[in-house]
Amino acid sequence: LPQLRDFLLVYNRMTELCFRHCVCNLNYRLLTAREESCLHSCAARLVHANHRLMGAYVQLVPSLLQRRAASRE
Amino acid sequence: MDPLRAQQLAAELEVDMMADMYNRMTQACHRKCVPPYYKDAELSKGESVCLDRCVAKYLEVHERMGKKLTELSVQDEELLKRMQQGTGTA
């Protein structure tokens, strides 16, 4: 359940970010084609960026923890 | 975990997340539609209409993001499975 909470928070943040960046035309109630295309790219980019970030984090954290443990000794 | 308890927690979580979404939407739409000029207390017609449209669009975006996220995560799962199968047979 805490994982689901994190996922849902990410979802809400993504919505806010992509809305702020992509939706600029408030003359219409429906999304324009440009806005739709922007939202598609925004979602995909955020997901890929998150994956890349996670990969880098997972790679770097073990050595960081090792250094901390060593400095404590 | 007790299934009833899990259901209750899931319902609470949904309420929390809707409240979070509402707060973000309020902030975003206020920034887009209400300029920081505070001489007049009343909203103009343009500002009011902008807020209506902003809410409609935000909810639409929220729905689409949900669909895209599930699409992308399903794609990722398939990719991971293929990778694992590939390393298994190699």
N, CA and C atoms of all chains as a GROMACS GRO file, in nm:
protein
  489
    1LEU      N    1   0.081  -0.122   0.000
    1LEU     CA    2   0.000   0.000   0.000
    1LEU      C    3   0.085   0.129   0.000
    2PRO      N    4   0.199   0.133   0.077
    2PRO     CA    5   0.283   0.253   0.066
    2PRO      C    6   0.336   0.273  -0.076
    3GLN      N    7   0.360   0.160  -0.148
    3GLN     CA    8   0.406   0.174  -0.287
    3GLN      C    9   0.298   0.233  -0.375
    4LEU      N   10   0.175   0.190  -0.350
    4LEU     CA   11   0.062   0.243  -0.428
    4LEU      C   12   0.049   0.393  -0.402
    5ARG      N   13   0.070   0.434  -0.276
    5ARG     CA   14   0.062   0.575  -0.239
    5ARG      C   15   0.167   0.656  -0.315
    6ASP      N   16   0.290   0.602  -0.318
    6ASP     CA   17   0.398   0.671  -0.392
    6ASP      C   18   0.364   0.682  -0.539
    7PHE      N   19   0.314   0.572  -0.596
    7PHE     CA   20   0.278   0.572  -0.738
    7PHE      C   21   0.172   0.676  -0.767
    8LEU      N   22   0.071   0.682  -0.682
    8LEU     CA   23  -0.038   0.778  -0.704
    8LEU      C   24   0.010   0.923  -0.688
    9LEU      N   25   0.105   0.944  -0.596
    9LEU     CA   26   0.161   1.079  -0.581
    9LEU      C   27   0.237   1.120  -0.707
   10VAL      N   28   0.314   1.025  -0.760
   10VAL     CA   29   0.388   1.051  -0.884
   10VAL      C   30   0.290   1.085  -0.996
   11TYR      N   31   0.182   1.010  -1.003
   11TYR     CA   32   0.077   1.033  -1.103
   11TYR      C   33   0.022   1.175  -1.091
   12ASN      N   34  -0.010   1.218  -0.969
   12ASN     CA   35  -0.062   1.353  -0.949
   12ASN      C   36   0.040   1.459  -0.987
   13ARG      N   37   0.166   1.435  -0.951
   13ARG     CA   38   0.271   1.534  -0.984
   13ARG      C   39   0.291   1.544  -1.135
   14MET      N   40   0.287   1.428  -1.201
   14MET     CA   41   0.300   1.426  -1.346
   14MET      C   42   0.188   1.505  -1.412
   15THR      N   43   0.068   1.482  -1.364
   15THR     CA   44  -0.049   1.554  -1.420
   15THR      C   45  -0.027   1.703  -1.406
   16GLU      N   46   0.015   1.746  -1.286
   16GLU     CA   47   0.034   1.890  -1.263
   16GLU      C   48   0.142   1.947  -1.353
   17LEU      N   49   0.254   1.878  -1.360
   17LEU     CA   50   0.366   1.926  -1.439
   17LEU      C   51   0.330   1.938  -1.586
   18CYS      N   52   0.274   1.831  -1.641
   18CYS     CA   53   0.241   1.830  -1.784
   18CYS      C   54   0.128   1.928  -1.815
   19PHE      N   55   0.035   1.943  -1.725
   19PHE     CA   56  -0.071   2.042  -1.745
   19PHE      C   57  -0.013   2.182  -1.752
   20ARG      N   58   0.072   2.214  -1.654
   20ARG     CA   59   0.130   2.348  -1.648
   20ARG      C   60   0.209   2.381  -1.774
   21HIS      N   61   0.284   2.280  -1.821
   21HIS     CA   62   0.370   2.305  -1.934
   21HIS      C   63   0.297   2.304  -2.068
   22CYS      N   64   0.202   2.212  -2.083
   22CYS     CA   65   0.140   2.190  -2.215
   22CYS      C   66   0.010   2.264  -2.240
   23VAL      N   67  -0.066   2.289  -2.136
   23VAL     CA   68  -0.198   2.348  -2.159
   23VAL      C   69  -0.189   2.498  -2.142
   24CYS      N   70  -0.187   2.570  -2.257
   24CYS     CA   71  -0.174   2.714  -2.251
   24CYS      C   72  -0.294   2.784  -2.311
   25ASN      N   73  -0.375   2.711  -2.388
   25ASN     CA   74  -0.483   2.774  -2.461
   25ASN      C   75  -0.615   2.753  -2.390
   26LEU      N   76  -0.655   2.851  -2.310
   26LEU     CA   77  -0.779   2.837  -2.235
   26LEU      C   78  -0.896   2.907  -2.302
   27ASN      N   79  -0.892   2.912  -2.435
   27ASN     CA   80  -1.005   2.964  -2.512
   27ASN      C   81  -1.107   2.855  -2.542
   28TYR      N   82  -1.066   2.731  -2.522
   28TYR     CA   83  -1.155   2.619  -2.551
   28TYR      C   84  -1.166   2.527  -2.432
   29ARG      N   85  -1.278   2.452  -2.426
   29ARG     CA   86  -1.300   2.359  -2.318
   29ARG      C   87  -1.229   2.225  -2.344
   30LEU      N   88  -1.216   2.194  -2.474
   30LEU     CA   89  -1.150   2.067  -2.510
   30LEU      C   90  -1.002   2.089  -2.536
   31LEU      N   91  -0.923   1.983  -2.524
   31LEU     CA   92  -0.779   1.992  -2.551
   31LEU      C   93  -0.755   2.006  -2.700
   32THR      N   94  -0.661   2.094  -2.738
   32THR     CA   95  -0.627   2.109  -2.880
   32THR      C   96  -0.531   1.996  -2.919
   33ALA      N   97  -0.513   1.981  -3.051
   33ALA     CA   98  -0.425   1.874  -3.102
   33ALA      C   99  -0.282   1.895  -3.054
   34ARG      N  100  -0.239   2.021  -3.052
   34ARG     CA  101  -0.103   2.052  -3.006
   34ARG      C  102  -0.085   2.014  -2.859
   35GLU      N  103  -0.186   2.045  -2.779
   35GLU     CA  104  -0.179   2.013  -2.636
   35GLU      C  105  -0.176   1.862  -2.616
   36GLU      N  106  -0.256   1.791  -2.694
   36GLU     CA  107  -0.259   1.644  -2.681
   36GLU      C  108  -0.123   1.584  -2.713
   37SER      N  109  -0.063   1.634  -2.821
   37SER     CA  110   0.067   1.582  -2.862
   37SER      C  111   0.172   1.613  -2.755
   38CYS      N  112   0.166   1.733  -2.700
   38CYS     CA  113   0.259   1.774  -2.594
   38CYS      C  114   0.243   1.686  -2.471
   39LEU      N  115   0.119   1.655  -2.435
   39LEU     CA  116   0.093   1.572  -2.317
   39LEU      C  117   0.148   1.431  -2.337
   40HIS      N  118   0.131   1.378  -2.457
   40HIS     CA  119   0.182   1.244  -2.489
   40HIS      C  120   0.333   1.240  -2.469
   41SER      N  121   0.402   1.340  -2.527
   41SER     CA  122   0.548   1.346  -2.514
   41SER      C  123   0.589   1.367  -2.370
   42CYS      N  124   0.516   1.453  -2.300
   42CYS     CA  125   0.549   1.485  -2.160
   42CYS      C  126   0.542   1.360  -2.074
   43ALA      N  127   0.434   1.282  -2.090
   43ALA     CA  128   0.417   1.161  -2.010
   43ALA      C  129   0.529   1.063  -2.038
   44ALA      N  130   0.555   1.039  -2.166
   44ALA     CA  131   0.658   0.942  -2.204
   44ALA      C  132   0.795   0.986  -2.152
   45ARG      N  133   0.826   1.114  -2.169
   45ARG     CA  134   0.955   1.165  -2.122
   45ARG      C  135   0.973   1.150  -1.973
   46LEU      N  136   0.869   1.180  -1.898
   46LEU     CA  137   0.879   1.171  -1.752
   46LEU      C  138   0.902   1.028  -1.708
   47VAL      N  139   0.830   0.935  -1.772
   47VAL     CA  140   0.846   0.795  -1.736
   47VAL      C  141   0.987   0.748  -1.768
   48HIS      N  142   1.036   0.781  -1.888
   48HIS     CA  143   1.173   0.739  -1.927
   48HIS      C  144   1.277   0.804  -1.838
   49ALA      N  145   1.256   0.930  -1.805
   49ALA     CA  146   1.350   1.000  -1.717
   49ALA      C  147   1.354   0.934  -1.580
   50ASN      N  148   1.237   0.897  -1.530
   50ASN     CA  149   1.228   0.830  -1.401
   50ASN      C  150   1.302   0.697  -1.402
   51HIS      N  151   1.288   0.622  -1.511
   51HIS     CA  152   1.357   0.493  -1.523
   51HIS      C  153   1.507   0.511  -1.522
   52ARG      N  154   1.552   0.609  -1.598
   52ARG     CA  155   1.695   0.635  -1.609
   52ARG      C  156   1.752   0.675  -1.473
   53LEU      N  157   1.678   0.762  -1.408
   53LEU     CA  158   1.714   0.811  -1.275
   53LEU      C  159   1.727   0.695  -1.178
   54MET      N  160   1.627   0.606  -1.179
   54MET     CA  161   1.627   0.491  -1.090
   54MET      C  162   1.747   0.402  -1.117
   55GLY      N  163   1.777   0.381  -1.246
   55GLY     CA  164   1.891   0.299  -1.285
   55GLY      C  165   2.021   0.356  -1.230
   56ALA      N  166   2.037   0.487  -1.246
   56ALA     CA  167   2.159   0.554  -1.198
   56ALA      C  168   2.167   0.547  -1.047
   57TYR      N  169   2.056   0.570  -0.979
   57TYR     CA  170   2.049   0.568  -0.833
   57TYR      C  171   2.088   0.430  -0.779
   58VAL      N  172   2.027   0.327  -0.839
   58VAL     CA  173   2.053   0.190  -0.795
   58VAL      C  174   2.200   0.152  -0.814
   59GLN      N  175   2.261   0.208  -0.918
   59GLN     CA  176   2.403   0.182  -0.943
   59GLN      C  177   2.492   0.250  -0.842
   60LEU      N  178   2.458   0.372  -0.804
   60LEU     CA  179   2.547   0.453  -0.719
   60LEU      C  180   2.528   0.433  -0.570
   61VAL      N  181   2.409   0.396  -0.527
   61VAL     CA  182   2.382   0.387  -0.383
   61VAL      C  183   2.468   0.284  -0.308
   62PRO      N  184   2.491   0.162  -0.360
   62PRO     CA  185   2.573   0.066  -0.283
   62PRO      C  186   2.711   0.120  -0.245
   63SER      N  187   2.780   0.187  -0.339
   63SER     CA  188   2.913   0.240  -0.307
   63SER      C  189   2.903   0.353  -0.204
   64LEU      N  190   2.797   0.431  -0.213
   64LEU     CA  191   2.775   0.539  -0.115
   64LEU      C  192   2.759   0.482   0.025
   65LEU      N  193   2.677   0.378   0.037
   65LEU     CA  194   2.654   0.315   0.167
   65LEU      C  195   2.782   0.253   0.221
   66GLN      N  196   2.861   0.195   0.129
   66GLN     CA  197   2.989   0.135   0.171
   66GLN      C  198   3.080   0.241   0.229
   67ARG      N  199   3.090   0.356   0.161
   67ARG     CA  200   3.178   0.465   0.207
   67ARG      C  201   3.132   0.516   0.343
   68ARG      N  202   2.998   0.526   0.360
   68ARG     CA  203   2.947   0.574   0.489
   68ARG      C  204   2.982   0.478   0.601
   69ALA      N  205   2.963   0.346   0.572
   69ALA     CA  206   2.994   0.244   0.673
   69ALA      C  207   3.143   0.249   0.707
   70ALA      N  208   3.227   0.264   0.605
   70ALA     CA  209   3.373   0.269   0.626
   70ALA      C  210   3.410   0.392   0.709
   71SER      N  211   3.349   0.508   0.680
   71SER     CA  212   3.384   0.630   0.756
   71SER      C  213   3.339   0.619   0.900
   72ARG      N  214   3.230   0.544   0.926
   72ARG     CA  215   3.184   0.523   1.064
   72ARG      C  216   3.284   0.442   1.143
   73GLU      N  217   3.347   0.341   1.074
   73GLU     CA  218   3.451   0.261   1.143
   73GLU      C  219   3.574   0.347   1.166
   74MET      N  220  -0.281  -0.922   0.528
   74MET     CA  221  -0.369  -0.817   0.580
   74MET      C  222  -0.515  -0.856   0.558
   75ASP      N  223  -0.599  -0.820   0.653
   75ASP     CA  224  -0.743  -0.843   0.645
   75ASP      C  225  -0.797  -0.771   0.520
   76PRO      N  226  -0.872  -0.843   0.431
   76PRO     CA  227  -0.920  -0.780   0.306
   76PRO      C  228  -1.007  -0.657   0.328
   77LEU      N  229  -1.088  -0.662   0.437
   77LEU     CA  230  -1.176  -0.548   0.465
   77LEU      C  231  -1.094  -0.425   0.502
   78ARG      N  232  -0.987  -0.450   0.583
   78ARG     CA  233  -0.898  -0.343   0.626
   78ARG      C  234  -0.825  -0.285   0.504
   79ALA      N  235  -0.783  -0.375   0.414
   79ALA     CA  236  -0.713  -0.332   0.292
   79ALA      C  237  -0.804  -0.245   0.206
   80GLN      N  238  -0.932  -0.285   0.197
   80GLN     CA  239  -1.029  -0.207   0.120
   80GLN      C  240  -1.047  -0.068   0.180
   81GLN      N  241  -1.054  -0.066   0.315
   81GLN     CA  242  -1.073   0.060   0.385
   81GLN      C  243  -0.954   0.153   0.361
   82LEU      N  244  -0.833   0.096   0.369
   82LEU     CA  245  -0.712   0.176   0.347
   82LEU      C  246  -0.706   0.228   0.204
   83ALA      N  247  -0.746   0.141   0.109
   83ALA     CA  248  -0.747   0.182  -0.032
   83ALA      C  249  -0.844   0.298  -0.054
   84ALA      N  250  -0.960   0.291   0.011
   84ALA     CA  251  -1.059   0.399  -0.002
   84ALA      C  252  -1.006   0.529   0.057
   85GLU      N  253  -0.938   0.519   0.173
   85GLU     CA  254  -0.880   0.639   0.236
   85GLU      C  255  -0.773   0.699   0.146
   86LEU      N  256  -0.693   0.609   0.087
   86LEU     CA  257  -0.587   0.654  -0.002
   86LEU      C  258  -0.645   0.728  -0.122
   87GLU      N  259  -0.754   0.674  -0.177
   87GLU     CA  260  -0.817   0.739  -0.292
   87GLU      C  261  -0.866   0.880  -0.255
   88VAL      N  262  -0.926   0.891  -0.138
   88VAL     CA  263  -0.975   1.022  -0.093
   88VAL      C  264  -0.858   1.120  -0.079
   89ASP      N  265  -0.750   1.073  -0.017
   89ASP     CA  266  -0.629   1.156  -0.001
   89ASP      C  267  -0.577   1.204  -0.136
   90MET      N  268  -0.572   1.112  -0.231
   90MET     CA  269  -0.517   1.146  -0.362
   90MET      C  270  -0.607   1.241  -0.439
   91MET      N  271  -0.737   1.225  -0.423
   91MET     CA  272  -0.830   1.319  -0.488
   91MET      C  273  -0.812   1.459  -0.428
   92ALA      N  274  -0.795   1.463  -0.296
   92ALA     CA  275  -0.773   1.592  -0.229
   92ALA      C  276  -0.642   1.655  -0.278
   93ASP      N  277  -0.539   1.572  -0.293
   93ASP     CA  278  -0.410   1.621  -0.343
   93ASP      C  279  -0.425   1.677  -0.484
   94MET      N  280  -0.497   1.602  -0.569
   94MET     CA  281  -0.521   1.646  -0.706
   94MET      C  282  -0.598   1.778  -0.707
   95TYR      N  283  -0.695   1.790  -0.622
   95TYR     CA  284  -0.775   1.911  -0.614
   95TYR      C  285  -0.688   2.033  -0.579
   96ASN      N  286  -0.599   2.012  -0.482
   96ASN     CA  287  -0.511   2.122  -0.442
   96ASN      C  288  -0.419   2.165  -0.555
   97ARG      N  289  -0.363   2.066  -0.624
   97ARG     CA  290  -0.273   2.100  -0.736
   97ARG      C  291  -0.349   2.171  -0.847
   98MET      N  292  -0.471   2.123  -0.875
   98MET     CA  293  -0.553   2.183  -0.979
   98MET      C  294  -0.586   2.328  -0.945
   99THR      N  295  -0.622   2.350  -0.821
   99THR     CA  296  -0.654   2.486  -0.775
   99THR      C  297  -0.536   2.579  -0.798
  100GLN      N  298  -0.418   2.532  -0.758
  100GLN     CA  299  -0.299   2.614  -0.773
  100GLN      C  300  -0.270   2.643  -0.920
  101ALA      N  301  -0.274   2.537  -1.002
  101ALA     CA  302  -0.243   2.552  -1.145
  101ALA      C  303  -0.341   2.647  -1.212
  102CYS      N  304  -0.470   2.630  -1.186
  102CYS     CA  305  -0.571   2.712  -1.253
  102CYS      C  306  -0.568   2.856  -1.203
  103HIS      N  307  -0.537   2.874  -1.077
  103HIS     CA  308  -0.527   3.010  -1.026
  103HIS      C  309  -0.413   3.083  -1.096
  104ARG      N  310  -0.301   3.013  -1.113
  104ARG     CA  311  -0.186   3.073  -1.182
  104ARG      C  312  -0.218   3.107  -1.326
  105LYS      N  313  -0.295   3.018  -1.392
  105LYS     CA  314  -0.323   3.042  -1.534
  105LYS      C  315  -0.432   3.147  -1.556
  106CYS      N  316  -0.528   3.155  -1.467
  106CYS     CA  317  -0.647   3.235  -1.496
  106CYS      C  318  -0.663   3.363  -1.415
  107VAL      N  319  -0.599   3.368  -1.298
  107VAL     CA  320  -0.622   3.486  -1.214
  107VAL      C  321  -0.494   3.567  -1.203
  108PRO      N  322  -0.485   3.677  -1.276
  108PRO     CA  323  -0.362   3.757  -1.270
  108PRO      C  324  -0.347   3.823  -1.133
  109PRO      N  325  -0.224   3.847  -1.088
  109PRO     CA  326  -0.204   3.900  -0.952
  109PRO      C  327  -0.230   4.051  -0.940
  110TYR      N  328  -0.348   4.093  -0.984
  110TYR     CA  329  -0.384   4.235  -0.968
  110TYR      C  330  -0.503   4.239  -0.874
  111TYR      N  331  -0.482   4.290  -0.755
  111TYR     CA  332  -0.586   4.278  -0.653
  111TYR      C  333  -0.661   4.405  -0.623
  112LYS      N  334  -0.685   4.486  -0.726
  112LYS     CA  335  -0.761   4.610  -0.702
  112LYS      C  336  -0.909   4.581  -0.686
  113ASP      N  337  -0.958   4.483  -0.759
  113ASP     CA  338  -1.100   4.452  -0.757
  113ASP      C  339  -1.124   4.316  -0.691
  114ALA      N  340  -1.230   4.310  -0.606
  114ALA     CA  341  -1.258   4.185  -0.534
  114ALA      C  342  -1.327   4.081  -0.624
  115GLU      N  343  -1.405   4.127  -0.724
  115GLU     CA  344  -1.482   4.034  -0.806
  115GLU      C  345  -1.398   3.982  -0.922
  116LEU      N  346  -1.426   3.856  -0.962
  116LEU     CA  347  -1.362   3.800  -1.080
  116LEU      C  348  -1.432   3.853  -1.203
  117SER      N  349  -1.356   3.879  -1.310
  117SER     CA  350  -1.418   3.922  -1.435
  117SER      C  351  -1.481   3.800  -1.501
  118LYS      N  352  -1.565   3.826  -1.603
  118LYS     CA  353  -1.629   3.715  -1.673
  118LYS      C  354  -1.524   3.627  -1.741
  119GLY      N  355  -1.424   3.691  -1.798
  119GLY     CA  356  -1.316   3.617  -1.865
  119GLY      C  357  -1.245   3.524  -1.768
  120GLU      N  358  -1.215   3.575  -1.651
  120GLU     CA  359  -1.145   3.494  -1.549
  120GLU      C  360  -1.232   3.378  -1.505
  121SER      N  361  -1.361   3.402  -1.487
  121SER     CA  362  -1.453   3.295  -1.444
  121SER      C  363  -1.461   3.184  -1.548
  122VAL      N  364  -1.478   3.225  -1.673
  122VAL     CA  365  -1.488   3.127  -1.783
  122VAL      C  366  -1.357   3.049  -1.795
  123CYS      N  367  -1.246   3.122  -1.779
  123CYS     CA  368  -1.114   3.057  -1.784
  123CYS      C  369  -1.105   2.950  -1.678
  124LEU      N  370  -1.151   2.978  -1.558
  124LEU     CA  371  -1.145   2.880  -1.449
  124LEU      C  372  -1.229   2.756  -1.482
  125ASP      N  373  -1.350   2.779  -1.537
  125ASP     CA  374  -1.435   2.665  -1.576
  125ASP      C  375  -1.361   2.575  -1.675
  126ARG      N  376  -1.306   2.638  -1.778
  126ARG     CA  377  -1.236   2.561  -1.882
  126ARG      C  378  -1.113   2.493  -1.827
  127CYS      N  379  -1.044   2.563  -1.738
  127CYS     CA  380  -0.921   2.509  -1.678
  127CYS      C  381  -0.951   2.381  -1.601
  128VAL      N  382  -1.058   2.382  -1.523
  128VAL     CA  383  -1.094   2.263  -1.446
  128VAL      C  384  -1.128   2.148  -1.541
  129ALA      N  385  -1.207   2.178  -1.645
  129ALA     CA  386  -1.244   2.074  -1.742
  129ALA      C  387  -1.118   2.013  -1.804
  130LYS      N  388  -1.026   2.098  -1.843
  130LYS     CA  389  -0.902   2.050  -1.907
  130LYS      C  390  -0.815   1.972  -1.810
  131TYR      N  391  -0.804   2.022  -1.687
  131TYR     CA  392  -0.720   1.953  -1.589
  131TYR      C  393  -0.771   1.811  -1.564
  132LEU      N  394  -0.901   1.798  -1.550
  132LEU     CA  395  -0.957   1.664  -1.526
  132LEU      C  396  -0.936   1.574  -1.647
  133GLU      N  397  -0.948   1.630  -1.766
  133GLU     CA  398  -0.922   1.554  -1.889
  133GLU      C  399  -0.776   1.506  -1.892
  134VAL      N  400  -0.685   1.598  -1.858
  134VAL     CA  401  -0.542   1.565  -1.856
  134VAL      C  402  -0.515   1.455  -1.754
  135HIS      N  403  -0.578   1.467  -1.637
  135HIS     CA  404  -0.561   1.368  -1.530
  135HIS      C  405  -0.600   1.228  -1.578
  136GLU      N  406  -0.715   1.222  -1.650
  136GLU     CA  407  -0.762   1.094  -1.700
  136GLU      C  408  -0.665   1.037  -1.803
  137ARG      N  409  -0.621   1.122  -1.896
  137ARG     CA  410  -0.529   1.075  -2.000
  137ARG      C  411  -0.395   1.031  -1.945
  138MET      N  412  -0.344   1.103  -1.846
  138MET     CA  413  -0.217   1.066  -1.783
  138MET      C  414  -0.228   0.928  -1.722
  139GLY      N  415  -0.341   0.900  -1.658
  139GLY     CA  416  -0.363   0.770  -1.598
  139GLY      C  417  -0.355   0.661  -1.702
  140LYS      N  418  -0.423   0.683  -1.815
  140LYS     CA  419  -0.423   0.581  -1.922
  140LYS      C  420  -0.282   0.563  -1.977
  141LYS      N  421  -0.211   0.676  -2.000
  141LYS     CA  422  -0.076   0.667  -2.056
  141LYS      C  423   0.019   0.596  -1.961
  142LEU      N  424   0.008   0.627  -1.832
  142LEU     CA  425   0.094   0.562  -1.733
  142LEU      C  426   0.075   0.412  -1.734
  143THR      N  427  -0.051   0.367  -1.738
  143THR     CA  428  -0.076   0.222  -1.739
  143THR      C  429  -0.024   0.162  -1.869
  144GLU      N  430  -0.047   0.231  -1.982
  144GLU     CA  431   0.007   0.184  -2.110
  144GLU      C  432   0.156   0.166  -2.104
  145LEU      N  433   0.226   0.272  -2.058
  145LEU     CA  434   0.372   0.270  -2.053
  145LEU      C  435   0.423   0.167  -1.955
  146SER      N  436   0.359   0.150  -1.841
  146SER     CA  437   0.408   0.052  -1.744
  146SER      C  438   0.384  -0.090  -1.794
  147VAL      N  439   0.273  -0.112  -1.871
  147VAL     CA  440   0.251  -0.245  -1.931
  147VAL      C  441   0.362  -0.274  -2.032
  148GLN      N  442   0.395  -0.172  -2.115
  148GLN     CA  443   0.503  -0.187  -2.214
  148GLN      C  444   0.634  -0.222  -2.145
  149ASP      N  445   0.663  -0.152  -2.034
  149ASP     CA  446   0.788  -0.176  -1.960
  149ASP      C  447   0.793  -0.317  -1.905
  150GLU      N  448   0.680  -0.364  -1.851
  150GLU     CA  449   0.675  -0.500  -1.795
  150GLU      C  450   0.706  -0.601  -1.903
  151GLU      N  451   0.647  -0.580  -2.023
  151GLU     CA  452   0.672  -0.675  -2.134
  151GLU      C  453   0.819  -0.672  -2.174
  152LEU      N  454   0.875  -0.551  -2.176
  152LEU     CA  455   1.016  -0.537  -2.212
  152LEU      C  456   1.104  -0.609  -2.112
  153LEU      N  457   1.072  -0.592  -1.982
  153LEU     CA  458   1.148  -0.659  -1.876
  153LEU      C  459   1.139  -0.810  -1.891
  154LYS      N  460   1.018  -0.860  -1.919
  154LYS     CA  461   0.999  -1.006  -1.936
  154LYS      C  462   1.086  -1.057  -2.050
  155ARG      N  463   1.083  -0.980  -2.161
  155ARG     CA  464   1.163  -1.023  -2.278
  155ARG      C  465   1.311  -1.025  -2.246
  156MET      N  466   1.354  -0.921  -2.169
  156MET     CA  467   1.496  -0.913  -2.130
  156MET      C  468   1.534  -1.032  -2.045
  157GLN      N  469   1.444  -1.064  -1.948
  157GLN     CA  470   1.473  -1.176  -1.857
  157GLN      C  471   1.477  -1.307  -1.934
  158GLN      N  472   1.384  -1.323  -2.030
  158GLN     CA  473   1.382  -1.446  -2.110
  158GLN      C  474   1.510  -1.454  -2.192
  159GLY      N  475   1.550  -1.340  -2.247
  159GLY     CA  476   1.672  -1.333  -2.326
  159GLY      C  477   1.794  -1.375  -2.247
  160THR      N  478   1.810  -1.322  -2.126
  160THR     CA  479   1.926  -1.356  -2.042
  160THR      C  480   1.916  -1.501  -1.995
  161GLY      N  481   1.794  -1.554  -1.980
  161GLY     CA  482   1.775  -1.693  -1.938
  161GLY      C  483   1.825  -1.791  -2.042
  162THR      N  484   1.789  -1.765  -2.169
  162THR     CA  485   1.827  -1.859  -2.276
  162THR      C  486   1.973  -1.841  -2.318
  163ALA      N  487   2.028  -1.724  -2.297
  163ALA     CA  488   2.167  -1.693  -2.340
  163ALA      C  489   2.273  -1.769  -2.262
   0.00000   0.00000   0.00000
